[in-house]
Amino acid sequence: MRALLLAAPITALMACASDFKADQTSVTAAEISSGRMIAENKCAACHAVGVTGDSPFREAPPFRILSERYPINSLEEALAEGIVTGHPAMPEWIFEPFEIRELLGYIESVQSK
């Protein structure tokens, strides 16, 4: 019974991320969870990283609407090389490949579509 209760939220998370393909494989629920932690630790000071709320920094778009501006997977290279654009106060973050996969998987999972 407990497995069924846990399966529904995990299935819902995976459905949200199902169209994001990094390295031609699906992002796992664990990777999405890790991506959420990256977003909360490195991005939430400026961006609204969840499914609701305003960004603390007005010029930083909420993560949930990024797909309205960019294909999410197009951010992969920028994250690998260090984003130097974005909003004016954005720091130059450089992520490891596994962190990029996790972060983009999480971002895809919160899109308001």
MODELLER restraints for C-alpha pairs under 7 A, 6 or more apart:
rsr = mdl.restraints
at = mdl.atoms
rsr.add(forms.Gaussian(group=physical.xy_distance, feature=features.Distance(at['CA:10:A'], at['CA:29:A']), mean=6.23, stdev=0.5))
rsr.add(forms.Gaussian(group=physical.xy_distance, feature=features.Distance(at['CA:13:A'], at['CA:29:A']), mean=6.43, stdev=0.5))
rsr.add(forms.Gaussian(group=physical.xy_distance, feature=features.Distance(at['CA:13:A'], at['CA:109:A']), mean=6.62, stdev=0.5))
rsr.add(forms.Gaussian(group=physical.xy_distance, feature=features.Distance(at['CA:14:A'], at['CA:28:A']), mean=6.80, stdev=0.5))
rsr.add(forms.Gaussian(group=physical.xy_distance, feature=features.Distance(at['CA:14:A'], at['CA:29:A']), mean=6.18, stdev=0.5))
rsr.add(forms.Gaussian(group=physical.xy_distance, feature=features.Distance(at['CA:16:A'], at['CA:109:A']), mean=4.78, stdev=0.5))
rsr.add(forms.Gaussian(group=physical.xy_distance, feature=features.Distance(at['CA:17:A'], at['CA:27:A']), mean=6.74, stdev=0.5))
rsr.add(forms.Gaussian(group=physical.xy_distance, feature=features.Distance(at['CA:17:A'], at['CA:105:A']), mean=6.13, stdev=0.5))
rsr.add(forms.Gaussian(group=physical.xy_distance, feature=features.Distance(at['CA:17:A'], at['CA:108:A']), mean=5.72, stdev=0.5))
rsr.add(forms.Gaussian(group=physical.xy_distance, feature=features.Distance(at['CA:17:A'], at['CA:109:A']), mean=4.94, stdev=0.5))
rsr.add(forms.Gaussian(group=physical.xy_distance, feature=features.Distance(at['CA:18:A'], at['CA:26:A']), mean=6.42, stdev=0.5))
rsr.add(forms.Gaussian(group=physical.xy_distance, feature=features.Distance(at['CA:20:A'], at['CA:26:A']), mean=6.90, stdev=0.5))
rsr.add(forms.Gaussian(group=physical.xy_distance, feature=features.Distance(at['CA:20:A'], at['CA:105:A']), mean=6.59, stdev=0.5))
rsr.add(forms.Gaussian(group=physical.xy_distance, feature=features.Distance(at['CA:20:A'], at['CA:108:A']), mean=6.69, stdev=0.5))
rsr.add(forms.Gaussian(group=physical.xy_distance, feature=features.Distance(at['CA:22:A'], at['CA:101:A']), mean=6.17, stdev=0.5))
rsr.add(forms.Gaussian(group=physical.xy_distance, feature=features.Distance(at['CA:27:A'], at['CA:105:A']), mean=5.98, stdev=0.5))
rsr.add(forms.Gaussian(group=physical.xy_distance, feature=features.Distance(at['CA:31:A'], at['CA:102:A']), mean=4.83, stdev=0.5))
rsr.add(forms.Gaussian(group=physical.xy_distance, feature=features.Distance(at['CA:32:A'], at['CA:102:A']), mean=5.47, stdev=0.5))
rsr.add(forms.Gaussian(group=physical.xy_distance, feature=features.Distance(at['CA:32:A'], at['CA:105:A']), mean=5.43, stdev=0.5))
rsr.add(forms.Gaussian(group=physical.xy_distance, feature=features.Distance(at['CA:32:A'], at['CA:106:A']), mean=4.59, stdev=0.5))
rsr.add(forms.Gaussian(group=physical.xy_distance, feature=features.Distance(at['CA:34:A'], at['CA:102:A']), mean=6.04, stdev=0.5))
rsr.add(forms.Gaussian(group=physical.xy_distance, feature=features.Distance(at['CA:35:A'], at['CA:99:A']), mean=6.96, stdev=0.5))
rsr.add(forms.Gaussian(group=physical.xy_distance, feature=features.Distance(at['CA:35:A'], at['CA:102:A']), mean=4.23, stdev=0.5))
rsr.add(forms.Gaussian(group=physical.xy_distance, feature=features.Distance(at['CA:35:A'], at['CA:103:A']), mean=3.95, stdev=0.5))
rsr.add(forms.Gaussian(group=physical.xy_distance, feature=features.Distance(at['CA:35:A'], at['CA:105:A']), mean=6.75, stdev=0.5))
rsr.add(forms.Gaussian(group=physical.xy_distance, feature=features.Distance(at['CA:35:A'], at['CA:106:A']), mean=5.09, stdev=0.5))
rsr.add(forms.Gaussian(group=physical.xy_distance, feature=features.Distance(at['CA:36:A'], at['CA:103:A']), mean=6.74, stdev=0.5))
rsr.add(forms.Gaussian(group=physical.xy_distance, feature=features.Distance(at['CA:36:A'], at['CA:106:A']), mean=5.72, stdev=0.5))
rsr.add(forms.Gaussian(group=physical.xy_distance, feature=features.Distance(at['CA:38:A'], at['CA:103:A']), mean=6.53, stdev=0.5))
rsr.add(forms.Gaussian(group=physical.xy_distance, feature=features.Distance(at['CA:39:A'], at['CA:49:A']), mean=6.35, stdev=0.5))
rsr.add(forms.Gaussian(group=physical.xy_distance, feature=features.Distance(at['CA:39:A'], at['CA:103:A']), mean=6.71, stdev=0.5))
rsr.add(forms.Gaussian(group=physical.xy_distance, feature=features.Distance(at['CA:40:A'], at['CA:49:A']), mean=6.84, stdev=0.5))
rsr.add(forms.Gaussian(group=physical.xy_distance, feature=features.Distance(at['CA:45:A'], at['CA:56:A']), mean=6.41, stdev=0.5))
rsr.add(forms.Gaussian(group=physical.xy_distance, feature=features.Distance(at['CA:46:A'], at['CA:55:A']), mean=5.90, stdev=0.5))
rsr.add(forms.Gaussian(group=physical.xy_distance, feature=features.Distance(at['CA:46:A'], at['CA:56:A']), mean=5.05, stdev=0.5))
rsr.add(forms.Gaussian(group=physical.xy_distance, feature=features.Distance(at['CA:46:A'], at['CA:57:A']), mean=4.63, stdev=0.5))
rsr.add(forms.Gaussian(group=physical.xy_distance, feature=features.Distance(at['CA:46:A'], at['CA:60:A']), mean=5.96, stdev=0.5))
rsr.add(forms.Gaussian(group=physical.xy_distance, feature=features.Distance(at['CA:47:A'], at['CA:55:A']), mean=4.47, stdev=0.5))
rsr.add(forms.Gaussian(group=physical.xy_distance, feature=features.Distance(at['CA:47:A'], at['CA:56:A']), mean=6.18, stdev=0.5))
rsr.add(forms.Gaussian(group=physical.xy_distance, feature=features.Distance(at['CA:47:A'], at['CA:57:A']), mean=6.57, stdev=0.5))
rsr.add(forms.Gaussian(group=physical.xy_distance, feature=features.Distance(at['CA:47:A'], at['CA:60:A']), mean=5.37, stdev=0.5))
rsr.add(forms.Gaussian(group=physical.xy_distance, feature=features.Distance(at['CA:47:A'], at['CA:61:A']), mean=6.11, stdev=0.5))
rsr.add(forms.Gaussian(group=physical.xy_distance, feature=features.Distance(at['CA:47:A'], at['CA:62:A']), mean=5.28, stdev=0.5))
rsr.add(forms.Gaussian(group=physical.xy_distance, feature=features.Distance(at['CA:47:A'], at['CA:63:A']), mean=6.68, stdev=0.5))
rsr.add(forms.Gaussian(group=physical.xy_distance, feature=features.Distance(at['CA:48:A'], at['CA:54:A']), mean=5.54, stdev=0.5))
rsr.add(forms.Gaussian(group=physical.xy_distance, feature=features.Distance(at['CA:48:A'], at['CA:55:A']), mean=4.15, stdev=0.5))
rsr.add(forms.Gaussian(group=physical.xy_distance, feature=features.Distance(at['CA:48:A'], at['CA:56:A']), mean=6.84, stdev=0.5))
rsr.add(forms.Gaussian(group=physical.xy_distance, feature=features.Distance(at['CA:48:A'], at['CA:62:A']), mean=4.52, stdev=0.5))
rsr.add(forms.Gaussian(group=physical.xy_distance, feature=features.Distance(at['CA:48:A'], at['CA:63:A']), mean=6.12, stdev=0.5))
rsr.add(forms.Gaussian(group=physical.xy_distance, feature=features.Distance(at['CA:49:A'], at['CA:62:A']), mean=6.11, stdev=0.5))
rsr.add(forms.Gaussian(group=physical.xy_distance, feature=features.Distance(at['CA:49:A'], at['CA:63:A']), mean=5.10, stdev=0.5))
rsr.add(forms.Gaussian(group=physical.xy_distance, feature=features.Distance(at['CA:50:A'], at['CA:64:A']), mean=6.80, stdev=0.5))
rsr.add(forms.Gaussian(group=physical.xy_distance, feature=features.Distance(at['CA:50:A'], at['CA:110:A']), mean=6.50, stdev=0.5))
rsr.add(forms.Gaussian(group=physical.xy_distance, feature=features.Distance(at['CA:51:A'], at['CA:64:A']), mean=5.85, stdev=0.5))
rsr.add(forms.Gaussian(group=physical.xy_distance, feature=features.Distance(at['CA:51:A'], at['CA:110:A']), mean=5.56, stdev=0.5))
rsr.add(forms.Gaussian(group=physical.xy_distance, feature=features.Distance(at['CA:54:A'], at['CA:62:A']), mean=6.80, stdev=0.5))
rsr.add(forms.Gaussian(group=physical.xy_distance, feature=features.Distance(at['CA:55:A'], at['CA:61:A']), mean=6.63, stdev=0.5))
rsr.add(forms.Gaussian(group=physical.xy_distance, feature=features.Distance(at['CA:55:A'], at['CA:62:A']), mean=5.69, stdev=0.5))
rsr.add(forms.Gaussian(group=physical.xy_distance, feature=features.Distance(at['CA:59:A'], at['CA:87:A']), mean=5.84, stdev=0.5))
rsr.add(forms.Gaussian(group=physical.xy_distance, feature=features.Distance(at['CA:60:A'], at['CA:87:A']), mean=5.63, stdev=0.5))
rsr.add(forms.Gaussian(group=physical.xy_distance, feature=features.Distance(at['CA:63:A'], at['CA:107:A']), mean=6.12, stdev=0.5))
rsr.add(forms.Gaussian(group=physical.xy_distance, feature=features.Distance(at['CA:64:A'], at['CA:107:A']), mean=6.93, stdev=0.5))
rsr.add(forms.Gaussian(group=physical.xy_distance, feature=features.Distance(at['CA:64:A'], at['CA:110:A']), mean=5.09, stdev=0.5))
rsr.add(forms.Gaussian(group=physical.xy_distance, feature=features.Distance(at['CA:64:A'], at['CA:111:A']), mean=4.18, stdev=0.5))
rsr.add(forms.Gaussian(group=physical.xy_distance, feature=features.Distance(at['CA:64:A'], at['CA:112:A']), mean=5.47, stdev=0.5))
rsr.add(forms.Gaussian(group=physical.xy_distance, feature=features.Distance(at['CA:65:A'], at['CA:111:A']), mean=5.90, stdev=0.5))
rsr.add(forms.Gaussian(group=physical.xy_distance, feature=features.Distance(at['CA:65:A'], at['CA:112:A']), mean=6.23, stdev=0.5))
rsr.add(forms.Gaussian(group=physical.xy_distance, feature=features.Distance(at['CA:67:A'], at['CA:111:A']), mean=6.69, stdev=0.5))
rsr.add(forms.Gaussian(group=physical.xy_distance, feature=features.Distance(at['CA:72:A'], at['CA:104:A']), mean=6.75, stdev=0.5))
rsr.add(forms.Gaussian(group=physical.xy_distance, feature=features.Distance(at['CA:72:A'], at['CA:108:A']), mean=6.66, stdev=0.5))
rsr.add(forms.Gaussian(group=physical.xy_distance, feature=features.Distance(at['CA:76:A'], at['CA:100:A']), mean=6.41, stdev=0.5))
rsr.add(forms.Gaussian(group=physical.xy_distance, feature=features.Distance(at['CA:79:A'], at['CA:93:A']), mean=6.94, stdev=0.5))
rsr.add(forms.Gaussian(group=physical.xy_distance, feature=features.Distance(at['CA:79:A'], at['CA:94:A']), mean=5.74, stdev=0.5))
rsr.add(forms.Gaussian(group=physical.xy_distance, feature=features.Distance(at['CA:79:A'], at['CA:95:A']), mean=5.85, stdev=0.5))
rsr.add(forms.Gaussian(group=physical.xy_distance, feature=features.Distance(at['CA:79:A'], at['CA:100:A']), mean=6.56, stdev=0.5))
rsr.add(forms.Gaussian(group=physical.xy_distance, feature=features.Distance(at['CA:80:A'], at['CA:94:A']), mean=5.60, stdev=0.5))
rsr.add(forms.Gaussian(group=physical.xy_distance, feature=features.Distance(at['CA:80:A'], at['CA:95:A']), mean=5.44, stdev=0.5))
rsr.add(forms.Gaussian(group=physical.xy_distance, feature=features.Distance(at['CA:80:A'], at['CA:96:A']), mean=6.65, stdev=0.5))
rsr.add(forms.Gaussian(group=physical.xy_distance, feature=features.Distance(at['CA:80:A'], at['CA:97:A']), mean=6.93, stdev=0.5))
rsr.add(forms.Gaussian(group=physical.xy_distance, feature=features.Distance(at['CA:81:A'], at['CA:94:A']), mean=5.99, stdev=0.5))
rsr.add(forms.Gaussian(group=physical.xy_distance, feature=features.Distance(at['CA:82:A'], at['CA:92:A']), mean=5.35, stdev=0.5))
rsr.add(forms.Gaussian(group=physical.xy_distance, feature=features.Distance(at['CA:82:A'], at['CA:93:A']), mean=5.17, stdev=0.5))
rsr.add(forms.Gaussian(group=physical.xy_distance, feature=features.Distance(at['CA:82:A'], at['CA:94:A']), mean=4.46, stdev=0.5))
rsr.add(forms.Gaussian(group=physical.xy_distance, feature=features.Distance(at['CA:83:A'], at['CA:92:A']), mean=5.36, stdev=0.5))
rsr.add(forms.Gaussian(group=physical.xy_distance, feature=features.Distance(at['CA:83:A'], at['CA:93:A']), mean=6.23, stdev=0.5))
rsr.add(forms.Gaussian(group=physical.xy_distance, feature=features.Distance(at['CA:84:A'], at['CA:92:A']), mean=5.57, stdev=0.5))
